[in-house]
Amino acid sequence: MPQPRHRTTIAAFGASAAVIAAGVLAIAAPQGSTTPVEPARAASLELSADPGRVAVDPGLCSPSTVRVGARSLGEPAYPTIDVAAPEPIGLSRDTFTTYVPADRPALTPVDVVVPGDTPPGEYELTVRSGFSRLTVPVTVTERDAGPGANLALGQETTASTVGNLTMPCGVVDGDRTYTLEGYNRPPTAWADGSPGVFPDQLEIRLARPADVGRVDVHTHPETRFALRDWDVQLHTDDGWTTVASVRGHTAGGFTSTFPSVRADAVRIVTLATNGYAYALVTEVEVYGP
């Protein structure tokens, strides 16, 4: 089994939009010359976005990806492309320079995220390069928060250390499997980056304070790689409090239930494994009473 050590990113696709724009670049005549100089056309670009409208679920671990495309309408070029968005929208990159051919668009992925407490609504991304400009609509969706909803899904998640080919966001992606990062594929789990050293901590910030009465922790389905001992802690106005302790777990998932507590964050404190050097969690789910 591959051994985790340090971390990385993600990507996605859809239907597209495009705009063409051209500009004129004035060229001055040499000093002392009386010969008029014709204006020369600046490089013209066709900008596009795939998908043409981006839908984003609230939560810093719920990115959507738009592929920004640029195609030269003349000679191949190396333009700088700027991407801007109003708060609270976050972007994985806001400027980049890329080779742009004339026969096809050069595509660059840009991840789009919003905090978990962002209200649903309509926003815009603006893509610019020289005289070319493209507007991409962004819809922030409404995430289910009713009875039975997983309050951890897609929410901001951090860890004390992070192992290679895994990431904290992998435990709130709705996928309980153990999949390491691969080409164009995000990891679906977290492992710590300090082999044989415990405790390690995994913290999930809820979108807003909520009544919490159940936390499910999923680890590797094979005992030799599974987490054995951990504590479940909730953050309240009075600080962190331990609401459940799990000892002697062998593999797969375990559900901890307890009297409902109003909390704004959940922390899993990993204490021991069944022999594997790394604490390994594939998913954490948080529910109301």
Beta strands, then each sheet from edge to edge (+ up, - down):
strand 1: 17-21
strand 2: 24-25
strand 3: 40-41
strand 4: 45-50
strand 5: 54-56
strand 6: 64-72
strand 7: 80-84
strand 8: 90-91
strand 9: 95-97
strand 10: 106-113
strand 11: 121-129
strand 12: 132-140
strand 13: 157-159
strand 14: 190-191
strand 15: 200-218
strand 16: 227-236
strand 17: 239-246
strand 18: 253-273
strand 19: 280-281
strand 20: 283-287
sheet 1: 1+ 4- 6+ 10- 8+
sheet 2: 2+ 3-
sheet 3: 5+ 12+ 11- 7+ 9-
sheet 4: 13+ 15- 18+ 16- 17+
sheet 5: 13+ 15- 20+
sheet 6: 14+ 19-
end
